[in-house]
Amino acid sequence: MVVALVAGACRTEAGAGLAESSRVRPGLRVVAGAPVDDTTLASPAQALIVEVGDAAGNPVNGAEVRYEVSTAADTAGYRQETVGLCPLTVAQCAPTEASSAYKLYIDSTDDRGRVMRQIRLGTVAGAARLVIAVPALGLRDSVTLTVRPGAAAYLGGSAALRPMVRDGHGNVRPDPIAVTTSDPSVLGVDAAGGVVGREIGRTRVIARSGALLDTAFVTVVPPGRLVGYADGSVVTVDMNGANQRRVAPAWSPDGVFPHWSPDGALIAYTSYTGDASDALLVDSTGANGRPLGGGRVEGAALPMFARGGDVLYVTRSFTLYQLWREPLGGTAPPRMLLSLNHPPTNGGYGAVDVAPDGDRLVISDFVDGLVVADLVTGDVRTLGVAGTFPRWSPDGASIAYVLPVPDNGIGVIRADGSGKRVLNGENVFAGLAWSPDGQYIVARSALNDGSLRLTRVSDGTVLPFTLGVDLREPSWR
């Protein structure tokens, strides 16, 4: 199990304890909320407060304040989310998804000469710098942002916490801090003040120091390793956010949808080369990338591993969608298993999945909804539900899928068409994956915050968590 933890400093509410006066210090100064030292995707409780005064000590109203964010170098080799600065009226401040590690925000001071902004750290760990400027007055200052990897621990393992008390100027104080959790059955506290994951679930960590109190939600999730798409790359990452690896560059307008081989040694995925898609293979270490079958198959996409070591893939045009099967390594010619005269829903390659036994296929069809095809007998059966991105359960008994727009939650139905259930109504985006034991389903949230949603199949409980990378189209092993 994993603990995805954001542990911030013990702080009062934004602006509390600040002296109010009609007189201010001349020039530009950061009143509160800096420096920042926290984990990826954390949002400190203290807002960043900037104050502007003229030479006589009067607050300057309506001054344009510019915030220039420069984050740590993106050593992973793909674009990630940079620091976000949001108005206090925004309920959930999300980091900005950017093709560059540089962002500019513009605001103006109020009648007290102040500007207040929420900070949301991004997914790139390291030092970041926030330059604050008032161009009209020639004023300039800067704030240091230290972004640390998110703390996490598997079942029985621990994660270190970094609660701290700061004074009004951001200096760390030596005050003693007591750490507890609201549900010790999910998350315990060890002798060193760290936390230990005891049960899959979500609870709150509470840090107290005298009259000060701060909290952070913690999600404990199952172990495992994911492969998915993270804006320009096939990426593997542990469920605790550790051991992130950029495996291969990839891009496709309809989804890359990487897929683990049964032994975890290979990853199959889709990527465009020029104007056509390719079905590609790569070692899970990132080495030995190559086209399926040792040679390029024009228009091939969505390679999936089947029983016996074969690989299935699709080819498509505007009027024809075909499923092919060939031995891994191209030791025999490919064999066509299925042909449709119209593409599946959404046009996406993720609209088809092969069952663990390798003999059945589920297709998300424009006309008939979810359809199960028996690749041995040729029998085709409609399930009577509409959905996209269908995925077989590990035991082959059930199929999970994304509900149609506007719901976009997760549904589950048995392979014979019975037992239809809506697991949760939260919007998810671009694919889903079952846990290896079939007890959970993971999917990326449709919120643009880089988070995932873990749904328990038995009762529909939803647990949000983050990995430090915006992972889409996951496959879990």
VEXFI-662281 format. One record per residue (C-alpha): x, y, z; residue in three letters. Coordinates in steps of 0.25 Angstrom, whole numbers, always signed. Last residue first. Layout:
R, X, Y, Z, Ala;
...
//
This chain:
R, +2, -19, -52, Arg;
R, -6, -8, -56, Trp;
R, -9, -1, -69, Ser;
R, -12, +14, -69, Pro;
R, -17, +23, -81, Glu;
R, -12, +36, -74, Arg;
R, -2, +39, -64, Leu;
R, +0, +54, -59, Asp;
R, +13, +51, -51, Val;
R, +16, +53, -36, Gly;
R, +8, +41, -33, Leu;
R, -5, +47, -28, Thr;
R, -17, +41, -20, Phe;
R, -32, +41, -19, Pro;
R, -40, +30, -12, Leu;
R, -54, +26, -17, Val;
R, -62, +15, -10, Thr;
R, -71, +8, -21, Gly;
R, -75, -3, -11, Asp;
R, -68, -16, -16, Ser;
R, -61, -10, -28, Val;
R, -52, +0, -20, Arg;
R, -49, +12, -28, Thr;
R, -35, +19, -29, Leu;
R, -36, +32, -35, Arg;
R, -24, +39, -41, Leu;
R, -18, +53, -39, Ser;
R, -11, +62, -49, Gly;
R, -20, +74, -45, Asp;
R, -28, +77, -58, Asn;
R, -40, +70, -53, Leu;
R, -44, +59, -62, Ala;
R, -38, +49, -51, Ser;
R, -29, +39, -57, Arg;
R, -33, +24, -55, Ala;
R, -31, +13, -45, Val;
R, -40, +1, -43, Ile;
R, -39, -8, -30, Tyr;
R, -42, -22, -25, Gln;
R, -38, -29, -38, Gly;
R, -25, -35, -32, Asp;
R, -16, -29, -42, Pro;
R, -23, -16, -40, Ser;
R, -32, -12, -52, Trp;
R, -28, -1, -62, Ala;
R, -35, +12, -67, Leu;
R, -35, +20, -80, Gly;
R, -35, +35, -84, Ala;
R, -42, +43, -74, Phe;
R, -50, +41, -61, Val;
R, -62, +49, -56, Asn;
R, -67, +45, -43, Glu;
R, -80, +37, -43, Gly;
R, -76, +24, -37, Asn;
R, -77, +9, -38, Leu;
R, -89, +9, -47, Val;
R, -94, -5, -47, Arg;
R, -99, -15, -58, Lys;
R, -100, -29, -52, Gly;
R, -104, -36, -65, Ser;
R, -98, -35, -79, Gly;
R, -91, -49, -80, Asp;
R, -77, -42, -78, Ala;
R, -82, -36, -65, Arg;
R, -84, -21, -64, Ile;
R, -76, -10, -58, Val;
R, -78, +5, -59, Gly;
R, -68, +17, -57, Ile;
R, -72, +32, -57, Gly;
R, -72, +40, -70, Asn;
R, -86, +45, -68, Asp;
R, -87, +55, -79, Pro;
R, -83, +48, -87, Val;
R, -84, +33, -88, Pro;
R, -79, +24, -76, Leu;
R, -65, +19, -75, Val;
R, -64, +4, -75, Tyr;
R, -61, -8, -66, Ala;
R, -64, -22, -72, Ile;
R, -66, -34, -63, Ser;
R, -63, -49, -62, Ala;
R, -49, -50, -69, Gly;
R, -42, -52, -56, Asp;
R, -33, -40, -58, Pro;
R, -45, -31, -61, Ser;
R, -47, -27, -75, Trp;
R, -46, -13, -80, Arg;
R, -55, -4, -88, Pro;
R, -50, +10, -92, Phe;
R, -64, +15, -95, Thr;
R, -78, +13, -91, Gly;
R, -92, +9, -96, Ala;
R, -100, -3, -89, Val;
R, -108, -14, -95, Gly;
R, -97, -25, -95, Leu;
R, -97, -28, -110, Thr;
R, -93, -42, -114, Arg;
R, -84, -47, -125, Val;
R, -81, -62, -127, Asp;
R, -69, -64, -136, Gly;
R, -66, -78, -130, Thr;
R, -52, -76, -126, Val;
R, -51, -60, -126, Leu;
R, -63, -59, -117, Asp;
R, -68, -45, -119, Ala;
R, -73, -36, -107, Val;
R, -80, -23, -111, Val;
R, -82, -11, -103, Leu;
R, -91, +0, -109, Gly;
R, -98, -5, -122, Asp;
R, -97, +6, -132, Val;
R, -84, +14, -128, Phe;
R, -77, +1, -123, Asp;
R, -69, -1, -111, Ser;
R, -62, -14, -113, Ile;
R, -60, -26, -104, Val;
R, -51, -37, -109, Leu;
R, -51, -52, -105, Arg;
R, -42, -63, -107, Asp;
R, -29, -58, -101, Gly;
R, -32, -64, -88, Asp;
R, -29, -51, -81, Pro;
R, -40, -44, -90, Ala;
R, -35, -34, -101, Val;
R, -39, -20, -101, Asp;
R, -45, -10, -111, Val;
R, -49, +5, -110, Ala;
R, -35, +9, -106, Gly;
R, -31, +12, -120, Tyr;
R, -40, +24, -120, Gly;
R, -50, +28, -131, Gly;
R, -59, +32, -120, Asn;
R, -67, +19, -122, Thr;
R, -63, +8, -131, Pro;
R, -59, +9, -145, Pro;
R, -69, +5, -156, His;
R, -69, -6, -166, Asn;
R, -64, -16, -155, Leu;
R, -54, -27, -158, Ser;
R, -49, -38, -148, Leu;
R, -38, -48, -146, Leu;
R, -29, -45, -157, Met;
R, -16, -54, -156, Arg;
R, -2, -48, -156, Pro;
R, +9, -56, -163, Pro;
R, +18, -65, -154, Ala;
R, +31, -63, -147, Thr;
R, +27, -48, -145, Gly;
R, +35, -46, -132, Gly;
R, +22, -48, -124, Leu;
R, +13, -57, -131, Pro;
R, +2, -50, -139, Glu;
R, -12, -46, -137, Arg;
R, -20, -36, -145, Trp;
R, -33, -27, -142, Leu;
R, -39, -19, -153, Gln;
R, -46, -6, -154, Tyr;
R, -51, -1, -168, Leu;
R, -58, +12, -173, Thr;
R, -49, +23, -168, Phe;
R, -37, +14, -168, Ser;
R, -33, +4, -157, Arg;
R, -22, -6, -153, Thr;
R, -23, -13, -139, Val;
R, -13, -20, -131, Tyr;
R, -12, -34, -124, Leu;
R, +1, -39, -120, Val;
R, +4, -54, -117, Asp;
R, +11, -60, -105, Gly;
R, +2, -72, -103, Gly;
R, -10, -63, -97, Arg;
R, -11, -49, -102, Ala;
R, -2, -37, -101, Phe;
R, -9, -24, -107, Met;
R, -4, -15, -118, Pro;
R, -13, -3, -119, Leu;
R, -9, +2, -133, Ala;
R, -5, -2, -147, Ala;
R, -7, +7, -159, Gly;
R, +4, +1, -168, Glu;
R, +11, -10, -161, Val;
R, +26, -7, -159, Arg;
R, +35, -18, -158, Gly;
R, +41, -27, -146, Gly;
R, +28, -32, -143, Gly;
R, +23, -20, -135, Leu;
R, +32, -8, -138, Pro;
R, +45, -7, -129, Arg;
R, +50, -1, -116, Gly;
R, +61, -9, -110, Asn;
R, +63, -1, -97, Ala;
R, +53, +6, -88, Gly;
R, +55, -3, -76, Thr;
R, +41, -8, -79, Ser;
R, +47, -13, -92, Asp;
R, +40, -7, -104, Val;
R, +29, -11, -114, Leu;
R, +22, -3, -124, Leu;
R, +9, -3, -132, Ala;
R, +11, +9, -142, Asp;
R, +1, +20, -146, Ser;
R, +2, +27, -159, Ala;
R, +4, +42, -164, Asp;
R, +19, +43, -160, Gly;
R, +22, +32, -149, Thr;
R, +10, +32, -139, Tyr;
R, +11, +24, -127, Ser;
R, +3, +12, -121, Thr;
R, +8, +4, -109, Tyr;
R, +14, -10, -105, Ala;
R, +22, -11, -92, Ile;
R, +31, -23, -89, Leu;
R, +37, -30, -77, Ala;
R, +25, -29, -69, Gly;
R, +23, -44, -69, Asp;
R, +9, -43, -75, Pro;
R, +13, -32, -85, Ser;
R, +9, -18, -80, Trp;
R, +0, -9, -89, His;
R, +2, +5, -93, Pro;
R, -10, +13, -98, Phe;
R, -4, +23, -107, Val;
R, -17, +31, -110, Gly;
R, -25, +36, -122, Asp;
R, -16, +47, -126, Pro;
R, -4, +39, -124, Ser;
R, +10, +42, -118, Trp;
R, +21, +34, -112, Ala;
R, +35, +36, -106, Pro;
R, +40, +24, -99, Ala;
R, +42, +18, -85, Val;
R, +42, +31, -77, Arg;
R, +44, +24, -63, Arg;
R, +38, +28, -50, Gln;
R, +43, +20, -38, Asn;
R, +34, +25, -27, Ala;
R, +20, +30, -28, Gly;
R, +15, +21, -18, Asn;
R, +8, +13, -28, Met;
R, +21, +11, -35, Asp;
R, +24, +18, -48, Val;
R, +25, +15, -63, Thr;
R, +24, +25, -74, Val;
R, +22, +25, -89, Val;
R, +25, +39, -93, Ser;
R, +20, +52, -100, Gly;
R, +10, +56, -90, Asp;
R, +10, +46, -79, Ala;
R, +4, +33, -84, Tyr;
R, +3, +20, -76, Gly;
R, +10, +9, -69, Val;
R, +7, +6, -55, Leu;
R, +14, -2, -44, Arg;
R, +8, -9, -32, Gly;
R, +4, -7, -17, Pro;
R, -10, -4, -12, Pro;
R, -14, +10, -8, Val;
R, -13, +18, +5, Val;
R, -18, +32, +3, Thr;
R, -14, +44, +13, Val;
R, -21, +57, +15, Phe;
R, -14, +68, +21, Ala;
R, -16, +76, +34, Thr;
R, -11, +88, +41, Asp;
R, -12, +93, +56, Leu;
R, -7, +104, +64, Leu;
R, -11, +106, +78, Ala;
R, +1, +99, +84, Gly;
R, +7, +91, +73, Ser;
R, -2, +82, +66, Arg;
R, -1, +73, +53, Ala;
R, -13, +65, +49, Ile;
R, -12, +54, +38, Val;
R, -25, +52, +31, Arg;
R, -31, +39, +25, Thr;
R, -33, +31, +12, Arg;
R, -33, +16, +10, Gly;
R, -25, +3, +8, Ile;
R, -21, -1, +22, Glu;
R, -9, +0, +31, Arg;
R, +0, +10, +24, Gly;
R, +10, +15, +34, Val;
R, +13, +30, +37, Val;
R, +25, +37, +42, Gly;
R, +27, +43, +56, Gly;
R, +40, +35, +59, Ala;
R, +32, +26, +68, Ala;
R, +22, +22, +57, Asp;
R, +9, +28, +54, Val;
R, -2, +20, +48, Gly;
R, -11, +21, +36, Leu;
R, -23, +13, +32, Val;
R, -27, +7, +46, Ser;
R, -21, +20, +52, Pro;
R, -33, +28, +47, Asp;
R, -32, +43, +50, Ser;
R, -17, +42, +50, Thr;
R, -7, +48, +60, Thr;
R, +6, +57, +60, Val;
R, +10, +65, +72, Ala;
R, +19, +77, +69, Ile;
R, +30, +83, +78, Pro;
R, +33, +98, +76, Asp;
R, +47, +100, +69, Pro;
R, +43, +111, +60, Arg;
R, +45, +112, +45, Val;
R, +46, +126, +40, Asn;
R, +35, +130, +30, Gly;
R, +34, +145, +34, His;
R, +21, +142, +42, Gly;
R, +28, +131, +50, Asp;
R, +29, +117, +44, Arg;
R, +25, +104, +51, Val;
R, +29, +91, +44, Met;
R, +23, +78, +39, Pro;
R, +32, +70, +31, Arg;
R, +27, +55, +31, Leu;
R, +34, +43, +27, Ala;
R, +27, +31, +21, Ala;
R, +26, +18, +27, Ser;
R, +25, +3, +22, Gly;
R, +15, -7, +27, Gly;
R, +7, -6, +15, Leu;
R, +14, +3, +4, Tyr;
R, +19, +17, +7, Ala;
R, +19, +31, +1, Ala;
R, +24, +45, +3, Ala;
R, +23, +54, -9, Gly;
R, +36, +58, -16, Pro;
R, +40, +72, -11, Arg;
R, +38, +85, -17, Val;
R, +45, +97, -11, Thr;
R, +40, +110, -15, Leu;
R, +49, +123, -12, Thr;
R, +42, +136, -13, Val;
R, +47, +148, -21, Ser;
R, +46, +164, -21, Asp;
R, +45, +175, -31, Arg;
R, +40, +189, -31, Leu;
R, +42, +199, -43, Gly;
R, +29, +206, -40, Leu;
R, +22, +204, -52, Ala;
R, +28, +190, -54, Pro;
R, +23, +184, -40, Val;
R, +31, +171, -40, Ala;
R, +30, +158, -32, Ile;
R, +40, +147, -37, Val;
R, +36, +133, -32, Leu;
R, +48, +123, -32, Arg;
R, +47, +108, -32, Ala;
R, +57, +98, -26, Ala;
R, +54, +83, -28, Gly;
R, +43, +73, -30, Ala;
R, +35, +75, -43, Val;
R, +20, +72, -41, Thr;
R, +15, +86, -38, Gly;
R, +13, +94, -25, Leu;
R, +0, +101, -23, Arg;
R, +1, +115, -17, Ile;
R, -12, +123, -14, Gln;
R, -11, +138, -17, Arg;
R, -13, +151, -9, Met;
R, -10, +165, -14, Val;
R, -8, +177, -5, Arg;
R, -8, +192, -6, Gly;
R, -18, +193, +5, Arg;
R, -28, +198, -6, Asp;
R, -26, +186, -14, Asp;
R, -13, +182, -23, Thr;
R, -13, +177, -37, Ser;
R, -11, +163, -43, Asp;
R, -2, +157, -54, Ile;
R, +3, +143, -55, Tyr;
R, +14, +139, -64, Leu;
R, +19, +124, -66, Lys;
R, +32, +117, -69, Tyr;
R, +35, +102, -68, Ala;
R, +30, +101, -83, Ser;
R, +20, +93, -90, Ser;
R, +11, +96, -78, Ala;
R, +0, +89, -70, Glu;
R, -2, +100, -59, Thr;
R, -4, +95, -45, Pro;
R, -18, +94, -39, Ala;
R, -24, +103, -29, Cys;
R, -37, +97, -24, Gln;
R, -48, +106, -18, Ala;
R, -43, +118, -26, Val;
R, -47, +131, -19, Thr;
R, -33, +133, -13, Leu;
R, -28, +136, -27, Pro;
R, -19, +125, -32, Cys;
R, -4, +124, -34, Leu;
R, +1, +110, -40, Gly;
R, +15, +104, -40, Val;
R, +18, +96, -52, Thr;
R, +12, +83, -57, Glu;
R, +20, +74, -66, Gln;
R, +26, +73, -80, Arg;
R, +35, +61, -83, Tyr;
R, +49, +58, -81, Gly;
R, +50, +54, -67, Ala;
R, +60, +64, -64, Thr;
R, +50, +76, -65, Asp;
R, +59, +87, -59, Ala;
R, +53, +93, -46, Ala;
R, +42, +103, -48, Thr;
R, +43, +118, -52, Ser;
R, +30, +126, -48, Val;
R, +29, +140, -52, Glu;
R, +18, +148, -44, Tyr;
R, +14, +162, -48, Arg;
R, +8, +172, -40, Val;
R, +0, +184, -46, Glu;
R, -3, +195, -36, Ala;
R, -17, +197, -34, Gly;
R, -16, +203, -20, Asn;
R, -3, +207, -15, Val;
R, -3, +207, +1, Pro;
R, +3, +220, +7, Asn;
R, +17, +219, +13, Gly;
R, +22, +233, +7, Ala;
R, +31, +226, -3, Ala;
R, +19, +218, -8, Asp;
R, +15, +205, -3, Gly;
R, +12, +191, -9, Val;
R, +9, +178, -1, Glu;
R, +10, +164, -5, Val;
R, +2, +153, +2, Ile;
R, +4, +138, -2, Leu;
R, -7, +130, +4, Ala;
R, -4, +121, +17, Gln;
R, -10, +108, +16, Ala;
R, +1, +103, +6, Pro;
R, -4, +95, -6, Ser;
R, +4, +83, -9, Ala;
R, +4, +77, -23, Leu;
R, +19, +72, -20, Thr;
R, +23, +73, -6, Thr;
R, +26, +86, +2, Asp;
R, +36, +97, +5, Asp;
R, +30, +111, +2, Val;
R, +38, +124, +6, Pro;
R, +28, +131, +7, Ala;
R, +13, +132, +11, Gly;
R, +13, +145, +18, Ala;
R, +16, +160, +16, Val;
R, +25, +159, +3, Val;
R, +30, +173, +1, Arg;
R, +30, +184, -10, Leu;
R, +34, +199, -7, Gly;
R, +30, +207, +5, Pro;
R, +26, +200, +18, Arg;
R, +11, +202, +20, Val;
R, +2, +212, +27, Arg;
R, -13, +210, +27, Ser;
R, -11, +199, +37, Ser;
R, -15, +185, +39, Glu;
R, -5, +176, +47, Ala;
R, -4, +162, +42, Leu;
R, -8, +151, +52, Gly;
R, -17, +143, +42, Ala;
R, -14, +147, +27, Gly;
R, -17, +133, +22, Ala;
R, -21, +124, +33, Glu;
R, -12, +119, +44, Thr;
R, +0, +110, +41, Arg;
R, +6, +97, +44, Cys;
R, +15, +94, +32, Ala;
R, +10, +85, +21, Gly;
R, +10, +70, +19, Ala;
R, +5, +65, +6, Val;
R, +4, +50, +6, Leu;
R, +1, +39, -4, Ala;
R, +3, +27, +5, Val;
R, +4, +14, -2, Val;
R, +0, +0, +0, Met;
//
